[in-house]
Amino acid sequence: MHYLSKDDPALARLVGQEEQRIEETINLIAAENHCPRSILEVMGSVLNCKTIEGYPGHRFHAGCKYVDEVEQLAIERGKRLFNAEYVNVQPHSGTSANLAVYFSVLKTGDRILAMSLPHGGHLSHGHQASITSTCFNFAHYSVDPQSHQIDYDQVRQMAHQFNPKMIVAGASSYPRLIDYAQMAAIAGEVSAFLLVDMAHIAGLVAARAIPSPVPYSDFVTFTTYKTMMGGRGGVILAREEYKKKLNKAIFPGSQGTSAVNLIAAKALIFKLATQPEYAVLQHKTIAHARLLAEQLTEKGYRLITGGTDNHQVVVDLAAKSISGSKAETALEQAGIVLNRNVIPRDAETPGQVSGIRIGTAAVAARGMGESEVSVIANLIDQVLSAPDNMPLLEEVKKTVKSMCSRFPVYTAGSSPVP
């Protein structure tokens, strides 16, 4: 940060403080991760300065010889990594990717069936707060009230009653595997497109740690900064037959110039994801989540779906008589960073947030092992059992800081795996 310190000391100080916060706290936010230093380097490179519109070989600006090669490299690597017929690496985000898919084959007002937000879905799956709900006619399926897992019979029944033109599978807070074959079968029964949003689990899929939705789907979208570890941005995978419609939906349909530095970061993480170390890390992420789920269950916590198959653990805080917001605040004061999260029982009480969502990707990326996960489970329980005990929170914070010092993220020349 030599040049930044010279040009803007105040901003450099804030960046430094954020780096210190990262180093001294445990990141359990399921939508975050630590990316390798090489990703940070390419995102901060001269590729920031190039403007592109259009696609490789068909740009609306000159000087694209090398950035065309960058984008083509990302596309080809993405195809190989995910066994996809088509890849678009230009979306700014997962929501941008979802919007492009919707508008590529649907008309405004068309019907879409997706997962309810409190039951695990995402804002861009037609929540009333999202622009997606004003553009399309959404209906939402829920999870079983007892198991909290997807009720595929209900999805089938709703699909036949609602007759959607697209069904969305995938979630932002669903800790179980999704039966893509069943979802594809249901979509086929009503002649609907199937879109799978795997934003959270893309890294796990890339490492073959969990099944891929690509063989069953018309479209797959994901982000590259969660389990994928690749910096900001979104990606679309699809069948080749939708190439022209998807390209047009992204540019000029919903985006102008794309960020070449982020496209380069996607190309890089697609390469790193083929390395054995990456697969080890993704399997470790799942193992950590399962261990954390087991230990929290032993301590009396009720978990949504009763456990996990991926990187997430979603906790119902009813046993502690504490709100998700209060839990989030108390844990952050103790150096443990996660997010409050709606759970299925919140669906009937808008505004109520009764759970927390925990992700293990970032702790795995910085090298923490099973013993550290056990400590983390104990610390979470201590804080949630006495969220107003400030001396206790301070003691936990000291323990967290000490443990984090043994697993630096970027200081002392370190870099997250791979």
QUIGIFEN-V152704 format. One line per field, one symbol per residue. phi: phi as a letter, one per 20 degrees, with the letter a starting at -180 (. if undefined). Layout:
phi = ???
This chain:
phi = .gffffebgfffffffffffggfdceedffecadefgffffffeeffgeeeccncgnbedcemdgefffffffffffffffdldfccddegfbffffffffgffcddgnfecdbefgfepfcgfdnffeefgfeeceecceceffeemdgeffffffffffelfebdddobdbcedfdeffffffffffdldfdddedgfdgfffgemfcfeegfddfcccadddeffmdnfpcbddafgfegfffgfffcefccefdefffffffgffffffeegfffgffffgfffffffffffffeneeefmnrbdcedcddeegfdlcfffffgfffffenddbcfbfcgffgecgnecdccddcdfffffenfdfffffffgffgfgffebfdefgffffffffffffffecfecflmfbgfe
